[in-house]
Amino acid sequence: MDIEQDPFGILEEKINSLMAAYDSLKKEKVALEEQSAVNMSANKTLEEKVARLSHERETAREKVENLLGRLDRLIVSPR
């Protein structure tokens, strides 16, 4: 009888080990999904900031070009 129970005991240990590994992987998956959501939010925030800064840079470039054009006109045709 002990010989028959021993294989079942080994099988039970393996199943318990497998279930513990499954639970661990399930928790890890949830943690990774949460971290992914945080990273996606941070990425979106950075993309918005880059877009805003690009717009500000373009506006500043246009203003500088306008001022340089005005200076050129002043130098070329003094009053």
C-alpha positions in Angstrom: 0.0 0.0 0.0 2.9 2.4 0.7 4.2 1.9 -2.8 0.9 2.9 -4.3 0.6 6.0 -2.1 4.1 7.1 -2.8 3.5 7.8 -6.5 0.3 9.7 -5.6 2.2 11.7 -3.0 4.8 12.6 -5.6 2.1 13.6 -8.0 0.4 15.7 -5.3 3.7 17.5 -4.6 4.2 18.2 -8.3 0.7 19.5 -8.7 1.1 21.7 -5.6 4.4 23.0 -7.0 2.8 23.6 -10.4 -0.2 25.5 -8.8 2.3 27.6 -6.7 4.2 28.5 -9.9 0.9 29.3 -11.7 -0.2 31.6 -8.9 3.2 33.3 -8.9 3.1 33.9 -12.6 -0.5 35.2 -12.4 0.6 37.8 -9.8 3.6 38.7 -11.9 1.4 39.2 -15.0 -0.9 41.5 -13.1 2.1 43.5 -11.8 3.5 43.8 -15.3 0.2 44.9 -16.7 -0.1 47.6 -14.1 3.5 48.7 -14.8 2.7 48.7 -18.5 -0.3 51.0 -17.9 1.9 53.4 -15.9 4.6 53.4 -18.7 2.0 54.0 -21.4 0.6 57.0 -19.4 4.1 58.4 -18.9 4.8 57.9 -22.6 1.6 59.8 -23.6 2.5 62.6 -21.3 6.0 62.9 -22.8 4.6 62.8 -26.3 2.3 65.7 -25.5 5.2 67.6 -24.0 7.3 67.0 -27.1 4.4 68.2 -29.3 4.0 71.4 -27.1 7.7 72.1 -27.1 7.9 71.6 -30.9 5.1 74.1 -31.4 6.7 76.6 -29.0 10.0 76.2 -30.9 8.3 76.8 -34.2 6.6 79.9 -32.9 9.9 81.2 -31.5 11.7 80.5 -34.9 9.0 82.4 -36.7 9.3 85.4 -34.4 13.1 85.4 -34.7 12.8 85.2 -38.6 10.3 88.1 -38.5 12.6 90.2 -36.3 15.6 89.5 -38.5 13.6 90.4 -41.6 12.6 93.7 -39.9 16.3 94.4 -39.0 17.3 93.6 -42.6 14.8 96.1 -43.9 16.0 98.7 -41.5 19.7 98.2 -42.5 18.9 98.1 -46.3 16.6 101.1 -46.4 17.4 103.5 -43.5 14.8 106.2 -42.9 
